[in-house]
């Protein structure tokens, strides 16, 4: 099985819609098109997809950010998902390495991400730890609107 990683293209929006649903964020193709018309205008954002046989089976949404507490920049993976049909076959690790390479190419000294504390995310936590990531903090959020 050959896994390729490349930038998200408009033709991928339907596959991405399916992946976003698996991630727990149902999104129509139209919502994705609107969202990425905004994100694609920002050079500090990247949307990478893992592809097998012409089908998008993984997605990584990354942003380059500046540290407040020290000098330099880091990458934050804001969305990461692999299709349940191909998990545990190397797709996630391949996509994560490509995300790290993007970070290095964009002068980032590290990569961070959040993964929910829900029971269904435990396998993801094991995956991230197996790929060298450490659990270092608890995230908080608040909806304002």
VENFEN-V484984 format. One record per helix or strand of 3 or more residues. SS is the DSSP state (H for helix, E for strand). FROM is the first residue (numbers start at 1). LEN is the number of residues. If there is no record, write none. Layout:
ss: {SS:SS}
from: {FROM:FROM}
len: {LEN:LEN}
This chain:
ss: {E:H:H:E:E:E:H:E:H}
from: {4:10:29:45:55:73:91:108:119}
len: {4:14:11:8:12:10:15:6:12}
